[in-house]
Amino acid sequence: MTTVYDFSVRAGDGSETSLRAYEGQVLLIVNTASKCGFTPQYQGLESLYRAHHAEGFSILGFPCNQFGAQEPGDAQDIAKFCSLTYDVTFPVMAKIEVNGPRADPLFTYLTTQKGGLLGKAIKWNFTKFLIGRTGKVLRRYAPTVTPAALAADVRRALVG
């Protein structure tokens, strides 16, 4: 049975990172953008990360430029923006595509496991996937769902 732990992704520095490194943790996987109306969610994501990281919770941000060209920078620009503007300490990975023929295999898997209100495709930046400790996709959240609104689900996943 495939889980998110079976995938490797590129870190912000371009190196390959196996998601096995996160095995046993609760994960929130988010496609992000620096110039989006939802970009202030970085602050809420960082708060959620800091509140629960010690309990085995991680967030993985995946910059994506597919929606309104709202992530135009390179990896260095993105890292600098996240750090200076929102003091982000959770991993921000390499820029990817989340839809179409060049979609990252992780996101193809995630959208196959949990479709959205309008189908499998990701409709915009800051779509979120909550992953349980076994690597199973528990929930998918629309971009409009704030990180604060996820806190109860994160806590349930951490104890369950």
Backbone hydrogen bonds, N-H to C=O, Kabsch-Sander energy under -0.5 kcal/mol:
donor,donor_aa,acceptor,acceptor_aa,energy
4,V,135,G,-1.6
6,D,3,T,-1.7
7,F,4,V,-1.7
9,V,17,T,-2.9
11,A,9,V,-0.5
11,A,15,S,-3.3
12,G,92,V,-0.5
14,G,11,A,-2.3
17,T,9,V,-3.5
19,L,7,F,-2.8
21,A,18,S,-1.6
22,Y,19,L,-1.9
23,E,20,R,-1.8
24,G,133,R,-1.0
25,Q,22,Y,-2.4
26,V,56,G,-2.8
27,L,131,I,-1.8
28,L,58,S,-1.8
29,I,129,F,-2.7
30,V,28,L,-0.5
30,V,60,L,-2.4
31,N,127,T,-1.6
32,T,30,V,-0.6
32,T,62,F,-1.6
35,K,70,Q,-2.3
39,T,36,C,-1.6
41,Q,38,F,-2.6
42,Y,39,T,-2.5
43,Q,40,P,-1.3
44,G,40,P,-0.8
45,L,41,Q,-3.0
46,E,42,Y,-2.6
47,S,43,Q,-2.1
48,L,44,G,-2.4
49,Y,45,L,-2.6
50,R,46,E,-2.7
51,A,47,S,-2.2
52,H,48,L,-1.5
53,H,49,Y,-2.2
55,E,52,H,-1.3
56,G,53,H,-2.0
57,F,52,H,-0.8
57,F,53,H,-0.6
58,S,26,V,-2.5
60,L,28,L,-2.5
61,G,59,I,-0.5
61,G,91,P,-2.7
62,F,30,V,-3.0
64,C,32,T,-2.3
65,N,96,I,-0.6
68,G,66,Q,-0.7
69,A,65,N,-0.6
70,Q,67,F,-1.0
78,I,74,D,-2.5
79,A,75,A,-2.5
80,K,76,Q,-2.3
81,F,77,D,-2.6
82,C,78,I,-2.7
83,S,79,A,-2.4
84,L,80,K,-2.9
85,T,81,F,-2.6
86,Y,81,F,-0.6
86,Y,82,C,-1.4
87,D,83,S,-1.1
88,V,82,C,-1.9
93,M,61,G,-3.3
93,M,91,P,-0.6
94,A,10,R,-2.6
96,I,63,P,-2.8
103,A,100,G,-1.7
104,D,97,E,-3.0
107,F,104,D,-0.6
108,T,104,D,-2.0
109,Y,105,P,-2.3
110,L,106,L,-2.7
111,T,107,F,-2.4
112,T,108,T,-1.4
113,Q,109,Y,-2.1
114,K,110,L,-2.3
116,G,119,G,-3.6
119,G,116,G,-1.6
126,F,31,N,-3.6
127,T,124,W,-0.6
128,K,141,Y,-2.2
129,F,29,I,-2.2
130,L,139,R,-2.4
131,I,27,L,-3.2
131,I,129,F,-0.5
132,G,136,K,-2.8
135,G,132,G,-2.2
138,L,130,L,-3.0
138,L,136,K,-0.6
139,R,130,L,-1.3
141,Y,128,K,-3.0
145,V,142,A,-1.8
146,T,144,T,-0.6
149,A,146,T,-0.7
150,L,146,T,-0.5
150,L,147,P,-1.5
151,A,147,P,-0.5
151,A,148,A,-1.0
154,V,150,L,-2.5
155,R,151,A,-2.5
156,R,152,A,-2.3
157,A,153,D,-2.4
158,L,154,V,-2.2
159,V,155,R,-1.6
160,G,156,R,-2.1
